[in-house]
């Protein structure tokens, strides 16, 4: 390569840094691959690897006593510990009855609890 504007030393330093960066990137990829393989091994060893589920928090009437009878999206987000966007995805999913007033959403606490308990 013709690097008329760079000295030999600068070209050498750039090449060394480039090689170092390549090495770091490959090292990170190797680490990620090892992590993925470790998780795959864990799942293979699990009796029901195909049925691995992440459970929602256990919520009952007692835990919701401080909430109004009609819940807001912020209440749902707080109760389930989910993100804002995920909350609205859930509300628009049709999983349970949601009342929409203009741009506001309201959910019956009783209906929400039944849904959460799978009833």
LINKAHU-V906083 format. One record per helix or strand. SS is the DSSP state (~ for helix, > for strand). FROM is the first residue (numbers start at 1). TO is the last residue. Records with the same first field share a line. If there is no record, write none. Layout:
SS = FROM-TO, FROM-TO
This chain:
~ = 8-45, 49-51, 73-80, 84-91, 109-116
> = 70-71, 99-101, 104-108
